[in-house]
């Protein structure tokens, strides 16, 4: 086992997207992640194409470096087995509603009573202790309620969601980060911690990094960063594709205009300073669109490179596996799965020089490690049979 979290054990009760992303990050960084599932498994096991039951593509990409333990937590025996596992763990994480965790007997007080040093981490829709604390929440509604769909409406003229589970994915990364910080704090204090990551506040604060704008000065201000909301802010069409770029300083704009044969534009009062360019951003981006459409993508890139402007062609997802840089860095990796065969996965994006994370295993089959884990906890054959009932493990792990 390698990685900054090698030796850390995580009890993972998460399902869907937010929680599994967080625990996969922890697993990639070396933690022993034990994914505790009900008999039917994580709902993502059946979302999308699959070669075998309960191993759908969507699930595979969020659950590597984990072991699967099937327990019916509504029953006292399996719940006690979970709490016995808690005693051996460093982190307990779930993304169910807080009230549901309490009703299962798995609220923070109950779990931390069994292990006061544990990091108890929960991600729900809304802040603990608020009037919305027990509201159900999913990505689409959080995008809408946090103002993200409104930002897309302002920028495009149509209210839409981002074409991804952005609230879940962001929440997963924040949850993993918070767990890492809590583990660090435990090394100094010796005490456990309770963490709550609300999806709504997490995405709202993310959105407002740019878009709090002049509201930062008080209630009379307005929300919305004009450049980001310009309907002209988009990949620019060329004669054979699209080009993407960003210039910010006066020097960059001077070089850009000069390399596209319109040096006089830097003296245009609409474009001669950052403040004026921001005020006239639609006009500026319209001018750029007129410049780029005259040239091929390669020619635009040549001129932008000469001007030392950050830029790149717009690529389709299908282009990326063969992209020279992506191939150079080995971003798409092949792993051999014992039941699913040769699989493609993505590299761990963060690198550690002295304790690198590793991809040690693909996503587990449902209940694959149930018997092994229960034996690790000291259960005998009879005890394992009593706990698993009709929901025994698929394999011995």
C-alpha positions as CSV (number, residue, x, y, z in Angstrom):
1,X,0.0,0.0,0.0
2,X,1.3,3.4,-1.0
3,X,0.0,6.9,-0.6
4,X,-0.3,9.6,2.1
5,X,-3.3,7.7,3.6
6,X,-1.7,4.3,3.7
7,X,-2.8,2.6,7.0
8,X,-6.0,4.6,7.3
9,X,-9.2,2.5,7.3
10,X,-12.4,4.1,6.0
11,X,-15.9,2.7,6.6
12,X,-17.9,3.9,3.6
13,X,-21.7,3.8,3.7
14,X,-22.0,6.2,0.7
15,X,-24.0,5.6,-2.5
16,X,-24.7,7.4,-5.8
17,X,-22.0,10.0,-6.7
18,X,-20.9,12.5,-4.0
19,X,-19.8,10.0,-1.4
20,X,-18.3,7.4,-3.7
21,X,-16.1,10.1,-5.3
22,X,-14.9,11.2,-1.9
23,X,-14.0,7.7,-0.8
24,X,-12.4,6.8,-4.1
25,X,-10.1,9.7,-3.6
26,X,-9.2,8.4,-0.2
27,X,-8.7,4.9,-1.6
28,X,-6.5,6.3,-4.4
29,X,-4.4,8.0,-1.7
30,X,-3.8,4.6,0.0
31,X,-6.7,4.2,2.5
32,X,-8.3,0.8,3.0
33,X,-11.9,1.7,2.0
34,X,-14.6,-0.7,3.0
35,X,-17.8,-0.1,1.0
36,X,-20.7,-1.2,3.1
37,X,-23.8,-2.0,0.9
38,X,-27.3,-3.2,1.3
39,X,-28.2,-6.5,-0.5
40,X,-29.3,-4.6,-3.6
41,X,-26.1,-2.6,-3.7
42,X,-25.3,1.0,-4.5
43,X,-27.9,2.2,-7.1
44,X,-25.1,3.2,-9.4
45,X,-24.3,-0.5,-9.9
46,X,-27.1,-0.7,-12.4
47,X,-26.8,2.7,-14.1
48,X,-25.5,2.5,-17.7
49,X,-24.1,-0.3,-19.8
50,X,-22.7,-3.4,-18.1
51,X,-21.0,-6.6,-19.0
52,X,-22.3,-8.3,-15.8
53,X,-25.1,-7.6,-13.3
54,X,-24.3,-4.9,-10.7
55,X,-21.1,-3.7,-12.5
56,X,-22.3,-0.9,-14.7
57,X,-19.9,1.5,-16.3
58,X,-21.0,4.5,-14.1
59,X,-20.2,2.5,-10.9
60,X,-16.8,1.3,-12.1
61,X,-15.5,4.9,-12.5
62,X,-16.2,5.9,-8.9
63,X,-15.5,2.8,-6.8
64,X,-12.0,1.5,-7.5
65,X,-9.6,0.8,-4.6
66,X,-12.5,-0.4,-2.4
67,X,-13.7,-3.6,-0.8
68,X,-17.4,-4.5,-0.7
69,X,-19.2,-5.7,2.5
70,X,-22.9,-6.5,2.3
71,X,-24.8,-5.9,5.6
72,X,-28.5,-5.4,6.3
73,X,-28.1,-2.5,8.7
74,X,-31.8,-2.6,9.7
75,X,-31.1,-5.8,11.5
76,X,-29.3,-5.8,14.9
77,X,-26.7,-8.5,14.1
78,X,-25.3,-6.8,11.0
79,X,-25.5,-3.4,12.6
80,X,-23.4,-4.7,15.5
81,X,-20.9,-6.1,13.0
82,X,-20.7,-2.6,11.4
83,X,-20.0,-1.0,14.8
84,X,-17.4,-3.6,15.5
85,X,-15.8,-2.6,12.2
86,X,-16.1,1.1,13.3
87,X,-13.9,0.2,16.3
88,X,-11.0,-0.7,13.9
89,X,-11.5,2.4,11.6
90,X,-10.2,5.9,11.3
91,X,-13.1,7.4,9.2
92,X,-16.8,6.7,9.0
93,X,-18.5,8.4,6.1
94,X,-22.1,8.5,4.7
95,X,-24.2,10.6,2.5
96,X,-27.7,9.7,3.7
97,X,-30.0,12.2,5.2
98,X,-28.9,12.9,8.8
99,X,-32.3,11.8,10.2
100,X,-32.0,8.5,8.4
101,X,-28.6,7.9,10.0
102,X,-30.0,8.6,13.4
103,X,-32.9,6.2,12.8
104,X,-30.5,3.5,11.9
105,X,-28.6,4.0,15.1
106,X,-25.6,5.4,13.1
107,X,-25.7,9.0,14.1
108,X,-22.5,10.7,15.1
109,X,-23.0,10.2,18.9
110,X,-23.6,6.4,18.5
111,X,-20.6,5.9,16.2
112,X,-18.2,8.1,18.1
113,X,-19.3,6.3,21.3
114,X,-17.7,3.2,19.9
115,X,-14.6,5.0,18.6
116,X,-14.0,8.4,20.0
117,X,-11.0,8.9,17.7
118,X,-13.0,8.3,14.5
119,X,-13.6,11.0,11.9
120,X,-17.4,11.0,11.4
121,X,-18.1,12.6,8.0
122,X,-21.5,13.2,6.6
123,X,-22.6,14.9,3.3
124,X,-26.3,15.8,3.0
125,X,-28.2,18.4,1.0
126,X,-28.3,21.1,3.6
127,X,-26.6,22.3,6.8
128,X,-27.0,20.2,9.9
129,X,-29.2,22.0,12.5
130,X,-31.0,24.1,9.9
131,X,-34.7,23.9,9.0
132,X,-33.8,22.2,5.8
133,X,-31.5,19.7,7.4
134,X,-33.6,16.7,6.5
135,X,-34.8,17.7,3.0
136,X,-33.9,15.2,0.2
137,X,-31.4,16.6,-2.2
138,X,-30.0,15.6,-5.6
139,X,-27.7,17.3,-8.0
140,X,-30.2,18.8,-10.4
141,X,-32.2,20.5,-7.6
142,X,-29.0,21.8,-6.0
143,X,-27.9,23.3,-9.3
144,X,-31.2,25.1,-9.5
145,X,-31.5,26.2,-5.9
146,X,-27.9,27.4,-5.7
147,X,-28.2,29.8,-8.7
148,X,-26.1,27.8,-11.2
149,X,-29.0,27.2,-13.6
150,X,-29.7,31.0,-13.4
151,X,-26.1,31.7,-14.3
152,X,-26.5,29.5,-17.4
153,X,-29.8,31.2,-18.2
154,X,-28.0,34.6,-18.1
155,X,-25.1,33.4,-20.2
156,X,-27.0,31.4,-22.8
157,X,-30.6,32.6,-22.7
158,X,-31.9,29.2,-21.6
159,X,-32.2,27.8,-18.1
160,X,-30.3,24.5,-18.1
161,X,-28.2,22.4,-15.8
162,X,-24.5,21.8,-16.3
163,X,-24.1,18.6,-18.3
164,X,-22.7,16.7,-15.4
165,X,-23.4,16.1,-11.7
166,X,-21.3,19.1,-10.7
167,X,-22.8,19.5,-7.2
168,X,-22.1,15.9,-6.4
169,X,-18.6,15.9,-7.8
170,X,-17.6,19.1,-6.2
171,X,-19.1,17.9,-2.9
172,X,-17.1,14.7,-3.1
173,X,-13.9,16.6,-3.5
174,X,-14.7,18.9,-0.6
175,X,-15.7,16.0,1.6
176,X,-12.4,14.1,0.8
177,X,-10.4,17.3,1.6
178,X,-12.3,17.9,4.8
179,X,-11.6,14.3,5.9
180,X,-7.9,14.7,5.2
181,X,-7.8,17.9,7.3
182,X,-9.6,16.2,10.2
183,X,-7.1,13.4,10.1
184,X,-4.3,15.9,10.3
185,X,-5.9,17.6,13.2
186,X,-6.3,14.3,15.0
187,X,-2.5,13.7,14.8
188,X,-2.1,16.9,16.9
189,X,-5.1,16.5,19.3
190,X,-5.7,12.8,19.5
191,X,-9.4,13.4,19.2
192,X,-12.0,12.5,16.6
193,X,-14.1,15.0,14.7
194,X,-17.6,15.3,13.2
195,X,-17.7,16.8,9.7
196,X,-20.8,17.9,7.8
197,X,-20.6,18.9,4.1
198,X,-23.9,20.4,2.8
199,X,-24.3,20.2,-1.0
200,X,-26.2,23.5,-1.2
201,X,-23.8,25.7,0.7
202,X,-20.8,24.0,-1.0
203,X,-22.1,24.7,-4.5
204,X,-23.4,28.2,-3.6
205,X,-20.0,29.3,-2.2
206,X,-18.4,27.8,-5.3
207,X,-20.7,29.8,-7.6
208,X,-20.1,33.0,-5.8
209,X,-16.3,33.1,-6.0
210,X,-16.8,34.9,-9.3
211,X,-20.4,36.0,-9.0
212,X,-20.7,37.7,-5.7
213,X,-19.3,40.7,-7.6
214,X,-20.3,44.1,-6.3
215,X,-22.7,42.5,-3.7
216,X,-19.5,42.0,-1.8
217,X,-19.8,45.7,-0.8
218,X,-23.3,45.5,0.6
219,X,-26.9,44.9,-0.2
220,X,-27.0,47.6,-2.9
221,X,-24.6,45.7,-5.1
222,X,-25.3,43.2,-7.9
223,X,-24.5,39.6,-8.5
224,X,-22.8,38.3,-11.6
225,X,-19.3,38.7,-13.2
226,X,-20.0,40.3,-16.6
227,X,-17.2,38.6,-18.5
228,X,-18.3,35.1,-17.4
229,X,-21.9,35.9,-18.3
230,X,-21.2,37.3,-21.7
231,X,-23.2,35.4,-24.4
232,X,-20.1,35.9,-26.6
233,X,-17.8,34.0,-24.2
234,X,-17.5,30.7,-25.9
235,X,-15.1,28.7,-28.0
236,X,-14.6,30.8,-31.2
237,X,-15.4,29.2,-34.6
238,X,-12.5,29.0,-37.0
239,X,-12.6,27.9,-40.6
240,X,-12.2,24.3,-39.6
241,X,-13.0,24.0,-35.9
242,X,-12.9,26.1,-32.7
243,X,-10.2,27.9,-30.7
244,X,-10.3,28.7,-26.9
245,X,-8.2,31.4,-25.3
246,X,-8.0,34.0,-22.5
247,X,-6.1,37.3,-22.5
248,X,-6.3,39.6,-19.4
249,X,-3.6,42.2,-19.2
250,X,-3.1,45.3,-21.4
251,X,0.2,43.8,-22.7
252,X,-1.5,40.5,-23.7
253,X,-4.2,42.3,-25.6
254,X,-1.7,44.5,-27.3
255,X,0.2,41.5,-28.6
256,X,-3.0,39.7,-29.5
257,X,-4.3,42.6,-31.6
258,X,-1.0,43.1,-33.3
259,X,-0.7,39.4,-34.2
260,X,-4.1,39.5,-35.8
261,X,-3.2,42.6,-37.8
262,X,-5.5,45.1,-35.9
263,X,-2.9,46.8,-33.6
264,X,-5.1,50.0,-33.5
265,X,-7.7,48.2,-31.4
266,X,-5.6,48.6,-28.2
267,X,-6.2,52.3,-28.5
268,X,-10.0,51.9,-28.9
269,X,-11.4,53.5,-25.7
270,X,-13.7,50.4,-25.3
271,X,-10.7,48.1,-25.1
272,X,-7.7,50.1,-23.7
273,X,-8.0,49.0,-20.1
274,X,-9.2,46.1,-18.0
275,X,-12.1,48.2,-16.7
276,X,-13.2,49.3,-20.1
277,X,-12.8,45.8,-21.6
278,X,-15.0,44.4,-18.8
279,X,-17.7,47.0,-19.4
280,X,-17.6,46.3,-23.2
281,X,-17.0,42.6,-23.0
282,X,-19.7,41.6,-25.5
283,X,-18.3,44.0,-28.1
284,X,-14.7,42.8,-27.4
285,X,-15.6,39.1,-27.8
286,X,-17.7,39.9,-31.0
287,X,-14.5,41.5,-32.5
288,X,-12.5,38.4,-31.6
289,X,-15.0,36.1,-33.2
290,X,-14.7,38.1,-36.4
291,X,-10.9,37.8,-36.3
292,X,-10.7,34.0,-35.7
293,X,-13.4,33.0,-38.2
294,X,-11.0,34.2,-41.0
295,X,-8.4,31.6,-40.2
296,X,-7.9,27.9,-39.6
297,X,-7.5,26.6,-36.0
298,X,-3.8,25.9,-36.7
299,X,-3.2,29.4,-38.0
300,X,-5.1,31.0,-35.0
301,X,-2.9,28.8,-32.7
302,X,0.3,29.9,-34.6
303,X,-0.6,33.6,-34.1
304,X,-1.7,33.2,-30.5
305,X,1.5,31.3,-29.7
306,X,3.6,34.1,-31.2
307,X,1.7,36.5,-29.0
308,X,2.3,34.3,-25.9
309,X,-1.5,34.0,-25.2
310,X,-2.9,31.0,-23.4
311,X,-4.9,29.1,-25.9
312,X,-5.9,25.7,-27.3
313,X,-8.2,24.1,-29.8
314,X,-11.6,22.9,-28.6
315,X,-11.4,19.1,-28.4
316,X,-14.2,16.6,-28.4
317,X,-14.2,13.9,-25.7
318,X,-13.5,11.4,-28.4
319,X,-10.3,13.2,-29.3
320,X,-8.8,13.0,-25.8
321,X,-7.6,9.4,-25.7
322,X,-5.3,10.1,-28.7
323,X,-4.3,13.5,-27.7
324,X,-0.4,13.7,-27.5
325,X,-0.3,15.4,-24.1
326,X,-2.9,13.0,-22.6
327,X,-0.9,10.0,-23.9
328,X,2.3,11.5,-22.7
329,X,1.1,11.8,-19.1
330,X,-0.7,8.4,-19.2
331,X,-4.0,9.8,-18.1
332,X,-6.1,6.9,-19.5
333,X,-4.9,3.7,-17.9
334,X,-5.8,0.1,-18.5
335,X,-6.4,-2.2,-15.6
336,X,-7.4,-5.9,-15.5
337,X,-10.5,-6.7,-13.5
338,X,-11.1,-10.3,-12.3
339,X,-14.7,-10.4,-13.6
340,X,-15.0,-7.4,-16.0
341,X,-11.8,-7.9,-18.0
342,X,-9.7,-5.2,-19.4
343,X,-11.0,-1.8,-18.3
344,X,-10.1,1.8,-18.9
345,X,-9.8,4.1,-15.9
346,X,-8.4,7.6,-15.3
347,X,-5.1,8.4,-13.7
348,X,-4.9,9.9,-10.2
349,X,-4.5,13.6,-11.1
350,X,-2.7,14.6,-7.9
351,X,0.9,13.5,-7.5
352,X,2.9,12.9,-4.3
353,X,6.7,12.5,-4.8
354,X,7.4,10.5,-1.6
355,X,4.0,8.8,-1.0
356,X,2.3,8.5,-4.4
357,X,-1.3,7.2,-4.6
358,X,-1.9,4.0,-6.6
359,X,-4.7,2.2,-8.5
360,X,-4.6,-1.2,-6.8
361,X,-7.9,-2.7,-7.8
362,X,-11.0,-2.1,-9.8
363,X,-14.5,-1.6,-8.3
364,X,-15.5,-4.6,-6.2
365,X,-18.3,-7.0,-7.0
366,X,-21.3,-6.7,-4.7
367,X,-20.4,-8.4,-1.4
368,X,-17.1,-9.6,-2.8
369,X,-15.2,-9.2,0.5
370,X,-18.0,-9.9,3.0
371,X,-16.7,-13.1,4.4
372,X,-13.1,-12.0,4.5
373,X,-13.9,-8.8,6.4
374,X,-16.2,-10.6,8.9
375,X,-13.4,-13.1,9.6
376,X,-11.0,-10.2,10.2
377,X,-13.5,-9.0,12.8
378,X,-13.4,-12.4,14.5
379,X,-16.7,-13.9,13.3
380,X,-16.9,-17.7,13.0
381,X,-18.6,-19.6,10.3
382,X,-21.8,-19.7,12.3
383,X,-21.6,-15.9,13.0
384,X,-21.0,-15.1,9.4
385,X,-24.0,-17.3,8.3
386,X,-26.2,-15.5,10.9
387,X,-25.2,-12.1,9.7
388,X,-25.4,-12.7,6.0
389,X,-28.5,-14.8,6.0
390,X,-29.8,-15.1,2.4
391,X,-27.5,-12.2,1.4
392,X,-24.1,-14.1,1.5
393,X,-21.0,-12.9,-0.2
394,X,-20.4,-13.6,-3.9
395,X,-16.9,-14.5,-3.1
396,X,-14.4,-14.9,-0.3
397,X,-12.2,-12.0,-1.3
